[in-house]
Amino acid sequence: MLDTSARLLKLLSLLQAHRDWPGPELATRLGVSTRTIRNDVERLRSLGYPVHATPGVAGGYRLGAGAALPPLLLDDEEAVAVAVGLGRAAGGGVEGIEETSVRALAKLEQVLPAKLRRRVSALNAYTVQIPGTAPQVAPEVLTTIANAARDHERLRFDYAGHDGEESVRDVEPHRLVHRRGRWYLVGYDVDRRDWRTFRVDRVRPRTPSGPRFAPRELPGDGDVAAYVERGVSTAMQRHHAKVLLRASAEHMRSLRLPLDVEPVDADTCVVRLGGDDLRGIAVWIGFIGVDFEVLDPPELAQHVLELADRYRRAGRAGGERQAGDQEREAR
């Protein structure tokens, strides 16, 4: 049987790794009685750990959040992961986090065992991080957005578009995404009735938050990182297009094309794409191999008509030449 100090540490490790523990299960794991578990829980409480107990058959113990941060137990892999994460965070991205991360990393390395300290030092010594030039984001903005997404509460905020135009948005937040030094919010814009991606450094949240909402399914395959990658890549291009395809969304997704696909019904879908040349977009759409209708912009539709006329003339000329050759051979 473990002595009291070792048992307390083991109990604390179990509570930190699991949300709810029935008393008998904890007793079995530690090889003690449920009465001993109750006594050990009281000792942890006296040390500042907020352990909550729920009576009844479905009850048990849960480690809650307290007013102060008590010591945290980490296994070897967790300690290395935290140390590496702090080292990366020291490179910036969140306003004011660099100095805080360095302080936390110094404290962690001081208490790491020698073998783990060598692993962390090797990772830091042989990893090169290129500092980013992206705008920094205030930590309270990130936590406000994350809390709203977790609690399924609408988020109202002032937003500055890429052209500097200010607007007020009412959004159901879905996820925060960190991409190449920038933070993005993916959410459903209630007023525009569509999904949008927002640069977090341009977001100024309003309080209090809005009403609760039922979570929606993200368009596509649900891969939020791929959704942001497509959206950001398209936004950086000169021209943007919206096209109705006479094919199901499932079929288009199966082709693995770089398209933002949104289903309309069982047989049609809408795709958004971008490019630096409208003529190039018109040609590329033809390669997809399904019937389509240009929804926006009108200039793209004109390029499609011009391209169709060019193909038609080429086909007619080729047909007439082939007919003439056949006639000459018949003579």
C-alpha contacts under 8 A as a table, 3 or more apart, distances in Angstrom:
res1	aa1	res2	aa2	distance
1	M	30	L	7.83
1	M	31	G	6.63
1	M	32	V	7.94
2	L	6	A	5.88
2	L	7	R	5.44
2	L	30	L	7.74
3	D	6	A	5.49
3	D	7	R	5.92
4	T	7	R	5.06
4	T	8	L	6.11
5	S	8	L	5.19
5	S	9	L	6.41
6	A	9	L	5.17
6	A	10	K	6.21
7	R	10	K	5.00
7	R	11	L	6.00
7	R	30	L	7.08
8	L	11	L	5.02
8	L	12	L	6.04
8	L	40	D	6.47
8	L	44	L	7.45
9	L	12	L	5.07
9	L	13	S	6.14
10	K	13	S	5.04
10	K	14	L	6.29
10	K	30	L	7.80
11	L	14	L	5.15
11	L	15	L	6.26
11	L	26	L	7.64
11	L	30	L	7.61
12	L	15	L	5.10
12	L	16	Q	6.14
12	L	44	L	7.84
12	L	73	L	7.57
13	S	16	Q	5.20
13	S	17	A	6.28
13	S	73	L	6.05
13	S	74	L	7.81
14	L	17	A	5.23
14	L	18	H	6.31
15	L	18	H	5.49
15	L	19	R	6.97
15	L	20	D	7.59
15	L	21	W	7.25
15	L	61	Y	7.78
15	L	62	R	6.53
15	L	63	L	5.84
16	Q	19	R	7.49
16	Q	63	L	6.63
16	Q	73	L	7.68
18	H	21	W	6.97
18	H	62	R	7.99
19	R	62	R	5.86
19	R	63	L	7.14
20	D	60	G	6.31
20	D	61	Y	5.70
20	D	62	R	4.96
20	D	63	L	7.97
21	W	25	E	6.83
21	W	26	L	6.60
21	W	60	G	5.23
21	W	61	Y	5.15
21	W	62	R	6.53
22	P	25	E	5.42
22	P	26	L	6.51
22	P	58	A	7.57
22	P	59	G	6.25
22	P	60	G	4.02
22	P	61	Y	6.25
23	G	26	L	5.23
23	G	27	A	6.22
23	G	34	T	6.08
23	G	37	I	7.05
23	G	60	G	5.43
23	G	61	Y	6.77
24	P	27	A	4.97
24	P	28	T	6.15
24	P	33	S	7.87
24	P	34	T	5.95
25	E	28	T	5.09
25	E	29	R	6.23
26	L	29	R	5.17
26	L	30	L	6.20
26	L	34	T	7.87
26	L	37	I	7.27
27	A	30	L	5.26
27	A	31	G	5.71
27	A	32	V	5.04
27	A	33	S	5.47
27	A	34	T	5.44
27	A	36	T	7.85
27	A	37	I	6.26
28	T	31	G	5.05
28	T	32	V	6.62
28	T	33	S	7.81
32	V	36	T	6.26
32	V	37	I	7.26
33	S	36	T	5.21
33	S	37	I	6.54
34	T	37	I	4.93
34	T	38	R	6.33
35	R	38	R	5.09
35	R	39	N	6.38
36	T	39	N	5.02
36	T	40	D	6.10
37	I	40	D	5.04
37	I	41	V	6.08
38	R	41	V	5.12
38	R	42	E	6.43
39	N	42	E	5.17
39	N	43	R	6.46
40	D	43	R	4.98
40	D	44	L	6.31
41	V	44	L	5.09
41	V	45	R	6.26
41	V	51	V	6.83
42	E	45	R	5.00
42	E	46	S	6.27
43	R	46	S	5.10
43	R	47	L	6.48
44	L	47	L	5.08
44	L	48	G	6.60
44	L	49	Y	5.46
44	L	50	P	7.84
44	L	51	V	7.45
45	R	48	G	5.16
45	R	49	Y	4.82
45	R	50	P	5.77
45	R	51	V	6.33
46	S	49	Y	7.26
47	L	70	P	7.98
48	G	66	G	7.72
48	G	68	A	7.66
48	G	70	P	6.27
49	Y	63	L	7.34
49	Y	64	G	7.87
49	Y	66	G	6.99
49	Y	70	P	6.37
50	P	63	L	5.95
50	P	64	G	5.36
50	P	65	A	6.41
50	P	66	G	5.66
51	V	61	Y	6.58
51	V	62	R	5.61
51	V	63	L	4.50
51	V	64	G	5.95
52	H	61	Y	5.62
52	H	62	R	5.13
52	H	63	L	6.15
52	H	64	G	6.59
53	A	59	G	7.22
53	A	60	G	5.66
53	A	61	Y	4.63
53	A	62	R	6.51
54	T	58	A	7.99
54	T	59	G	4.50
54	T	60	G	5.20
54	T	61	Y	6.45
55	P	58	A	7.55
55	P	59	G	4.82
55	P	60	G	6.68
56	G	59	G	4.93
66	G	69	L	6.80
74	L	77	E	7.96
74	L	78	E	5.57
74	L	79	A	5.59
75	D	78	E	5.30
75	D	79	A	6.10
76	D	79	A	5.24
76	D	80	V	6.38
76	D	116	L	7.09
77	E	80	V	5.23
77	E	81	A	6.15
78	E	81	A	5.06
78	E	82	V	6.15
79	A	82	V	5.22
79	A	83	A	6.16
79	A	112	L	7.86
80	V	83	A	5.10
80	V	84	V	6.12
80	V	116	L	6.81
80	V	119	R	7.53
80	V	120	V	6.23
81	A	84	V	5.26
81	A	85	G	6.04
82	V	85	G	5.01
82	V	86	L	6.10
83	A	86	L	5.17
83	A	87	G	6.26
83	A	105	L	6.09
83	A	108	L	7.06
83	A	109	E	7.57
83	A	120	V	6.80
84	V	87	G	5.02
84	V	88	R	6.34
84	V	120	V	6.70
84	V	123	L	7.52
84	V	124	N	7.45
85	G	88	R	5.18
85	G	89	A	6.10
86	L	89	A	4.92
86	L	90	A	6.14
86	L	101	S	5.38
86	L	102	V	7.20
86	L	104	A	7.42
86	L	105	L	6.01
87	G	90	A	5.23
87	G	91	G	7.23
87	G	101	S	7.09
87	G	102	V	7.26
87	G	105	L	7.01
87	G	124	N	7.34
88	R	91	G	5.54
88	R	92	G	7.89
88	R	129	Q	7.72
89	A	92	G	5.71
89	A	93	G	7.35
89	A	97	I	6.97
89	A	98	E	6.45
89	A	101	S	6.28
90	A	97	I	6.65
90	A	98	E	4.12
90	A	99	E	6.90
90	A	100	T	7.86
90	A	101	S	5.27
90	A	102	V	6.03
91	G	98	E	6.23
91	G	129	Q	7.56
91	G	131	P	6.27
91	G	132	G	7.96
92	G	95	E	7.25
92	G	96	G	7.96
92	G	97	I	6.47
92	G	98	E	5.47
92	G	131	P	7.61
92	G	132	G	7.56
92	G	136	Q	7.61
93	G	97	I	7.77
93	G	132	G	7.56
93	G	134	A	7.24
93	G	135	P	7.38
93	G	136	Q	5.20
93	G	137	V	6.80
93	G	181	G	5.81
93	G	182	R	7.09
94	V	97	I	5.58
94	V	98	E	7.86
94	V	136	Q	5.14
94	V	137	V	4.89
94	V	138	A	6.05
94	V	139	P	6.22
95	E	98	E	7.82
95	E	136	Q	5.15
95	E	137	V	5.26
95	E	138	A	4.94
95	E	139	P	6.48
96	G	99	E	6.60
96	G	100	T	7.07
96	G	138	A	7.70
97	I	100	T	5.13
97	I	101	S	5.84
98	E	101	S	5.25
98	E	102	V	6.31
99	E	102	V	5.16
99	E	103	R	6.29
100	T	103	R	5.22
100	T	104	A	6.24
101	S	104	A	5.12
101	S	105	L	5.98
102	V	105	L	5.07
102	V	106	A	6.11
103	R	106	A	5.19
103	R	107	K	6.41
104	A	107	K	5.19
104	A	108	L	6.21
105	L	108	L	5.05
105	L	109	E	6.04
106	A	109	E	5.30
106	A	110	Q	6.21
107	K	110	Q	5.25
107	K	111	V	6.90
108	L	111	V	5.58
108	L	112	L	6.26
109	E	112	L	5.09
109	E	117	R	6.29
112	L	116	L	6.10
112	L	117	R	5.70
113	P	116	L	5.45
113	P	117	R	6.10
114	A	117	R	4.99
114	A	118	R	6.23
115	K	118	R	5.30
115	K	119	R	6.56
116	L	119	R	5.03
116	L	120	V	6.27
117	R	120	V	5.21
117	R	121	S	6.02
118	R	121	S	5.05
118	R	122	A	6.06
119	R	122	A	5.22
119	R	123	L	6.31
120	V	123	L	5.15
120	V	124	N	6.22
121	S	124	N	5.16
121	S	125	A	5.92
122	A	125	A	5.07
122	A	126	Y	6.03
123	L	126	Y	5.51
123	L	127	T	5.92
124	N	127	T	5.37
124	N	128	V	7.93
125	A	128	V	7.96
132	G	180	R	7.73
132	G	181	G	5.84
133	T	181	G	7.47
134	A	181	G	5.55
134	A	182	R	5.88
135	P	182	R	7.09
135	P	201	D	6.51
136	Q	182	R	7.81
136	Q	201	D	6.68
137	V	141	V	7.09
137	V	142	L	7.40
137	V	183	W	7.68
137	V	200	V	6.96
137	V	201	D	5.31
138	A	141	V	5.45
138	A	142	L	6.85
139	P	142	L	5.21
139	P	143	T	6.28
140	E	143	T	5.08
140	E	144	T	5.96
141	V	144	T	5.13
141	V	145	I	6.28
141	V	200	V	7.89
141	V	203	V	7.88
141	V	204	R	7.45
141	V	205	P	7.03
142	L	145	I	5.28
142	L	146	A	6.06
142	L	200	V	7.85
143	T	146	A	4.96
143	T	147	N	5.89
144	T	147	N	5.28
144	T	148	A	6.23
144	T	205	P	7.67
145	I	148	A	5.18
145	I	149	A	6.21
145	I	155	L	7.37
145	I	173	P	7.12
145	I	176	L	7.80
146	A	149	A	5.12
146	A	150	R	6.10
146	A	175	R	7.54
146	A	176	L	7.10
147	N	150	R	5.02
147	N	151	D	6.05
148	A	151	D	5.21
148	A	152	H	5.77
148	A	153	E	4.93
148	A	154	R	6.69
148	A	155	L	6.58
148	A	173	P	6.76
148	A	209	S	7.40
149	A	152	H	5.05
149	A	153	E	6.45
149	A	172	E	7.45
149	A	173	P	4.97
149	A	174	H	5.65
149	A	175	R	6.78
150	R	153	E	7.90
151	D	212	R	7.54
152	H	172	E	7.30
152	H	173	P	7.44
152	H	212	R	5.42
152	H	213	F	5.55
152	H	214	A	6.93
152	H	215	P	6.84
153	E	172	E	6.78
153	E	173	P	7.66
153	E	209	S	6.51
153	E	210	G	5.86
153	E	211	P	5.54
153	E	212	R	4.19
153	E	213	F	5.99
154	R	170	D	6.73
154	R	171	V	5.61
154	R	172	E	4.73
154	R	173	P	6.73
154	R	209	S	6.07
154	R	210	G	4.54
154	R	211	P	5.68
154	R	212	R	6.10
154	R	213	F	6.80
155	L	169	R	7.93
155	L	170	D	5.87
155	L	171	V	5.24
155	L	172	E	6.23
155	L	173	P	6.71
155	L	205	P	7.18
155	L	206	R	7.58
155	L	209	S	5.41
155	L	210	G	5.87
156	R	168	V	7.08
156	R	169	R	5.58
156	R	170	D	4.62
156	R	171	V	6.37
156	R	205	P	6.07
156	R	206	R	5.49
156	R	207	T	7.53
156	R	209	S	6.52
156	R	210	G	6.80
157	F	168	V	5.76
157	F	169	R	5.47
157	F	170	D	6.89
157	F	203	V	6.28
157	F	204	R	5.27
157	F	205	P	4.08
157	F	206	R	5.03
158	D	166	E	6.91
158	D	167	S	5.79
158	D	168	V	4.58
158	D	169	R	6.32
158	D	203	V	5.98
158	D	204	R	5.08
158	D	205	P	6.40
158	D	206	R	7.31
159	Y	166	E	5.65
159	Y	167	S	5.34
159	Y	168	V	6.09
159	Y	169	R	6.87
159	Y	202	R	5.66
159	Y	203	V	5.00
159	Y	204	R	6.49
160	A	163	D	7.76
160	A	164	G	5.41
160	A	165	E	5.56
160	A	166	E	4.60
160	A	167	S	6.57
160	A	202	R	5.43
160	A	203	V	7.14
161	G	164	G	5.08
161	G	165	E	5.30
161	G	166	E	6.43
161	G	167	S	7.84
161	G	202	R	7.54
162	H	165	E	7.45
169	R	189	D	7.05
169	R	191	D	7.64
170	D	189	D	6.02
170	D	190	V	5.80
170	D	191	D	6.69
171	V	187	G	5.96
171	V	188	Y	5.43
171	V	189	D	4.52
171	V	190	V	5.69
172	E	187	G	5.30
172	E	188	Y	5.02
172	E	189	D	6.55
172	E	190	V	7.14
172	E	213	F	7.19
172	E	215	P	7.96
173	P	185	L	7.06
173	P	186	V	6.32
173	P	187	G	4.29
173	P	188	Y	6.62
174	H	185	L	7.47
174	H	186	V	5.55
174	H	187	G	4.84
174	H	188	Y	7.48
174	H	215	P	7.75
175	R	185	L	6.04
175	R	186	V	5.38
175	R	187	G	7.02
175	R	224	V	7.50
176	L	183	W	6.90
176	L	184	Y	5.71
176	L	185	L	4.78
176	L	186	V	6.39
177	V	183	W	5.71
177	V	184	Y	5.07
177	V	185	L	6.39
177	V	186	V	7.58
177	V	224	V	7.82
177	V	225	A	6.78
177	V	228	V	7.67
178	H	181	G	6.64
178	H	182	R	5.68
178	H	183	W	4.54
178	H	184	Y	6.30
179	R	182	R	5.27
179	R	183	W	6.32
179	R	184	Y	7.57
182	R	199	R	7.50
182	R	200	V	7.88
183	W	199	R	6.21
183	W	200	V	5.47
183	W	201	D	7.20
184	Y	197	T	6.48
184	Y	198	F	5.44
184	Y	199	R	4.72
184	Y	200	V	5.27
184	Y	228	V	7.84
185	L	197	T	5.64
185	L	198	F	5.04
185	L	199	R	6.46
185	L	200	V	6.16
186	V	195	W	7.34
186	V	196	R	6.00
186	V	197	T	4.67
186	V	198	F	6.53
186	V	224	V	7.75
186	V	228	V	7.57
187	G	195	W	5.73
187	G	196	R	5.71
187	G	197	T	6.63
188	Y	193	R	7.07
188	Y	194	D	5.71
188	Y	195	W	4.29
188	Y	196	R	6.08
189	D	192	R	5.46
189	D	193	R	5.67
189	D	194	D	5.54
189	D	195	W	5.81
189	D	196	R	6.30
190	V	193	R	5.03
190	V	194	D	7.12
195	W	218	L	7.92
197	T	228	V	6.88
197	T	231	G	7.29
198	F	202	R	7.71
198	F	203	V	7.64
199	R	202	R	5.58
199	R	203	V	6.88
200	V	203	V	4.98
206	R	209	S	6.99
217	E	222	G	7.07
218	L	221	D	7.59
218	L	222	G	5.18
218	L	223	D	7.93
218	L	224	V	7.47
219	P	222	G	6.26
219	P	261	V	7.28
219	P	262	E	6.14
220	G	223	D	7.41
220	G	227	Y	7.88
220	G	253	R	7.67
220	G	260	D	7.27
220	G	261	V	6.08
220	G	262	E	6.75
222	G	227	Y	7.96
223	D	226	A	5.45
223	D	227	Y	6.21
224	V	227	Y	4.88
224	V	228	V	6.23
225	A	228	V	5.28
225	A	229	E	6.18
226	A	229	E	4.95
226	A	230	R	6.13
227	Y	230	R	5.34
227	Y	231	G	6.18
227	Y	260	D	7.47
228	V	231	G	4.99
228	V	232	V	5.90
229	E	232	V	5.35
229	E	233	S	5.99
230	R	233	S	5.23
230	R	234	T	6.06
230	R	258	P	7.19
230	R	259	L	7.40
230	R	260	D	6.90
231	G	234	T	5.20
231	G	235	A	6.07
231	G	260	D	7.78
232	V	235	A	5.03
232	V	236	M	6.36
233	S	236	M	5.40
233	S	237	Q	6.94
234	T	237	Q	5.40
234	T	240	H	7.18
234	T	273	L	6.34
234	T	274	G	5.06
234	T	275	G	7.32
235	A	238	R	7.88
235	A	240	H	7.72
235	A	274	G	7.53
237	Q	240	H	7.29
237	Q	274	G	5.90
237	Q	275	G	5.31
237	Q	276	D	5.69
238	R	274	G	7.29
238	R	275	G	6.06
238	R	276	D	4.77
238	R	277	D	7.50
239	H	274	G	5.45
239	H	275	G	5.35
239	H	276	D	5.74
239	H	277	D	6.83
239	H	278	L	6.79
240	H	272	R	7.23
240	H	273	L	5.87
240	H	274	G	4.30
240	H	275	G	6.67
240	H	297	P	7.68
241	A	272	R	5.65
241	A	273	L	5.40
241	A	274	G	5.96
241	A	294	V	7.89
241	A	295	L	7.66
241	A	296	D	5.47
241	A	297	P	6.03
241	A	300	L	7.63
242	K	270	V	6.90
242	K	271	V	5.86
242	K	272	R	4.68
242	K	273	L	6.72
242	K	294	V	6.54
242	K	295	L	5.42
242	K	296	D	5.06
242	K	297	P	7.28
243	V	270	V	5.65
243	V	271	V	5.44
243	V	272	R	6.53
243	V	292	F	6.78
243	V	293	E	5.78
243	V	294	V	4.63
243	V	295	L	5.25
243	V	296	D	6.89
244	L	268	T	7.01
244	L	269	C	5.87
244	L	270	V	4.54
244	L	271	V	6.54
244	L	292	F	5.47
244	L	293	E	5.04
244	L	294	V	6.31
244	L	295	L	6.66
245	L	248	S	7.93
245	L	268	T	5.65
245	L	269	C	5.45
245	L	270	V	6.07
245	L	271	V	7.39
245	L	290	V	6.74
245	L	291	D	6.09
245	L	292	F	4.39
245	L	293	E	6.55
246	R	267	D	6.21
246	R	268	T	4.71
246	R	269	C	6.92
246	R	290	V	6.28
246	R	291	D	5.33
246	R	292	F	5.75
247	A	251	H	6.65
247	A	252	M	7.01
247	A	267	D	5.09
247	A	268	T	4.72
247	A	269	C	6.42
247	A	290	V	6.81
247	A	291	D	7.85
248	S	251	H	5.27
248	S	252	M	6.48
248	S	263	P	6.96
248	S	265	D	7.40
248	S	266	A	5.70
248	S	267	D	4.53
248	S	268	T	4.91
248	S	269	C	5.86
249	A	252	M	5.16
249	A	253	R	6.13
249	A	261	V	6.32
249	A	262	E	6.60
249	A	263	P	5.16
249	A	266	A	7.82
249	A	267	D	7.82
249	A	268	T	6.85
249	A	269	C	5.41
250	E	253	R	5.22
250	E	254	S	6.20
251	H	254	S	5.14
251	H	255	L	6.76
252	M	255	L	5.38
252	M	256	R	7.33
252	M	257	L	7.48
252	M	261	V	7.47
253	R	256	R	5.51
253	R	257	L	7.01
253	R	261	V	7.29
259	L	271	V	6.21
259	L	272	R	6.48
259	L	273	L	6.22
260	D	271	V	5.35
260	D	272	R	5.39
260	D	273	L	6.96
261	V	269	C	6.70
261	V	270	V	5.90
261	V	271	V	4.66
261	V	272	R	7.02
262	E	269	C	5.58
262	E	270	V	5.16
262	E	271	V	6.24
263	P	266	A	7.59
263	P	268	T	6.52
263	P	269	C	4.23
263	P	270	V	6.26
264	V	267	D	7.75
264	V	268	T	5.54
264	V	269	C	4.78
264	V	270	V	6.72
265	D	268	T	5.47
265	D	269	C	6.82
274	G	281	I	7.35
275	G	278	L	6.92
275	G	280	G	7.42
275	G	281	I	6.36
276	D	280	G	7.92
277	D	280	G	5.27
277	D	281	I	6.50
278	L	281	I	4.98
278	L	282	A	6.22
278	L	299	E	7.73
278	L	300	L	5.88
278	L	303	H	7.18
279	R	282	A	5.04
279	R	283	V	6.34
279	R	300	L	7.39
279	R	303	H	5.94
279	R	304	V	7.77
280	G	283	V	5.14
280	G	284	W	6.11
281	I	284	W	5.00
281	I	285	I	6.15
281	I	300	L	7.82
282	A	285	I	5.37
282	A	286	G	6.64
282	A	300	L	6.63
282	A	303	H	6.42
282	A	304	V	5.49
282	A	307	L	7.77
283	V	286	G	5.32
283	V	287	F	6.78
283	V	304	V	7.78
283	V	307	L	7.78
284	W	287	F	5.21
284	W	288	I	7.02
285	I	288	I	5.46
285	I	289	G	7.89
286	G	289	G	6.09
286	G	290	V	7.68
294	V	297	P	7.39
294	V	298	P	7.60
294	V	300	L	7.09
294	V	301	A	5.70
295	L	298	P	7.42
296	D	299	E	7.95
296	D	300	L	7.13
296	D	301	A	7.81
297	P	300	L	5.57
297	P	301	A	7.14
298	P	301	A	5.21
298	P	302	Q	6.60
299	E	302	Q	5.12
299	E	303	H	6.45
300	L	303	H	5.09
300	L	304	V	6.29
301	A	304	V	5.04
301	A	305	L	6.35
302	Q	305	L	5.12
302	Q	306	E	6.27
303	H	306	E	5.07
303	H	307	L	6.08
304	V	307	L	5.06
304	V	308	A	6.09
305	L	308	A	5.01
305	L	309	D	6.22
306	E	309	D	5.17
306	E	310	R	6.26
307	L	310	R	5.07
307	L	311	Y	6.25
308	A	311	Y	5.15
308	A	312	R	6.04
309	D	312	R	4.95
309	D	313	R	6.12
310	R	313	R	5.24
310	R	314	A	6.19
311	Y	314	A	5.02
311	Y	315	G	6.03
312	R	315	G	5.08
312	R	316	R	6.07
313	R	316	R	5.08
313	R	317	A	6.08
314	A	317	A	5.23
314	A	318	G	6.15
315	G	318	G	5.12
315	G	319	G	6.12
316	R	319	G	5.09
316	R	320	E	6.19
317	A	320	E	5.19
317	A	321	R	6.19
318	G	321	R	5.19
318	G	322	Q	6.19
319	G	322	Q	5.14
319	G	323	A	6.20
320	E	323	A	5.09
320	E	324	G	6.24
321	R	324	G	5.13
321	R	325	D	6.27
322	Q	325	D	5.15
322	Q	326	Q	6.31
323	A	326	Q	5.17
323	A	327	E	6.22
324	G	327	E	5.06
324	G	328	R	6.25
325	D	328	R	5.22
325	D	329	E	6.24
326	Q	329	E	5.12
326	Q	330	A	6.24
327	E	330	A	5.12
327	E	331	R	6.63
328	R	331	R	5.32
